[in-house]
Amino acid sequence: MDNTSNPQNERSDSVADETTSAQARPQPQPETSLLGALGAGIRQGAEDAITAAEQTIPKVKSAAEGAVYWTAYGVSFAAVFQWTLAKGLAPESLKSGCRDGVKAARQAAENWTEKLRQRKERASAASSDQPRPSTEAGAA
């Protein structure tokens, strides 16, 4: 019922309106050169990229670790399950044939790698023993 206005309230409202309108209006910026603006943009982009990478890397790392774990789990489960099932159901002749095949394959692989190692050693020894070709035209 009291219609008297408080001059203090009116002044604070006008100050608040001026502050709000001043914040809404962009402040005039001094003119910058094209290279300065380009450099500032590059710096800001680099900062944004670093921030985004810092936030994303832990999530990607966690997802990759989970994928590696479950892949290893699935592969090992499948291999052991199949091997155990085959071992339990296979006749003895199949089992002994597999054992003999494993031994023969291991021996063949070891022989092959030894031959490759010897060939590599001979090639390196031969290249170090040979005299280097001379740049001079020698008389034969």
For each residue, the residues with C-beta under 8 A, 3 or more apart:
1:
2:
3:
4:
5: 9 10
6: 9 10
7: 10 11
8: 11 12
9: 5 6 12 13
10: 5 6 7 13 14
11: 7 8 14 15
12: 8 9 15 16
13: 9 10 16 17
14: 10 11 17 18
15: 11 12 18 19
16: 12 13 19 20
17: 13 14 20 21
18: 14 15 21 22
19: 15 16 22 23
20: 16 17 23 24
21: 17 18 24 25
22: 18 19 25
23: 19 20
24: 20 21
25: 21 22
26: 29
27:
28:
29: 26 32
30:
31:
32: 29 36 37 40
33: 36 37
34: 37 38
35: 38 39
36: 32 33 39 40
37: 32 33 34 40 41
38: 34 35 41 42
39: 35 36 42 43
40: 32 36 37 43 44
41: 37 38 44 45
42: 38 39 45 46
43: 39 40 46 47
44: 40 41 47 48
45: 41 42 48 49
46: 42 43 49 50
47: 43 44 50 51
48: 44 45 51 52
49: 45 46 52 53
50: 46 47 53 54
51: 47 48 54 55
52: 48 49 55 56
53: 49 50 56 57
54: 50 51 57
55: 51 52 58 59
56: 52 53 59 60
57: 53 54 60 61
58: 55 61 62
59: 55 56 62 63
60: 56 57 63 64
61: 57 58 64 65
62: 58 59 65 66
63: 59 60 66 67
64: 60 61 67 68
65: 61 62 68 69
66: 62 63 69 70
67: 63 64 70 71
68: 64 65 71 72
69: 65 66 72 73
70: 66 67 73 74
71: 67 68 74 75
72: 68 69 75 76
73: 69 70 76 77
74: 70 71 77 78
75: 71 72 78 79
76: 72 73 79 80
77: 73 74 80 81
78: 74 75 81 82
79: 75 76 82 83
80: 76 77 83 84
81: 77 78 84 85
82: 78 79 85 86
83: 79 80 86 87
84: 80 81 87 88
85: 81 82 88 89
86: 82 83 89 90
87: 83 84 90 95
88: 84 85
89: 85 86
90: 86 87 94 95 98
91: 94 95
92: 95 96
93: 96 97
94: 90 91 97 98
95: 87 90 91 92 98 99
96: 92 93 99 100
97: 93 94 100 101
98: 90 94 95 101 102
99: 95 96 102 103
100: 96 97 103 104
101: 97 98 104 105
102: 98 99 105 106
103: 99 100 106 107
104: 100 101 107 108
105: 101 102 108 109
106: 102 103 109 110
107: 103 104 110 111
108: 104 105 111 112
109: 105 106 112 113
110: 106 107 113 114
111: 107 108 114 115
112: 108 109 115 116
113: 109 110 116 117
114: 110 111 117 118
115: 111 112 118 119
116: 112 113 119 120
117: 113 114 120 121
118: 114 115 121 122
119: 115 116 122 123
120: 116 117 123 124
121: 117 118 124 125
122: 118 119 125 126
123: 119 120 126 127
124: 120 121 127 128
125: 121 122 128 129
126: 122 123 129 130
127: 123 124 130
128: 124 125
129: 125 126
130: 126 127
131:
132:
133:
134: 138
135:
136:
137:
138: 134
139:
140:
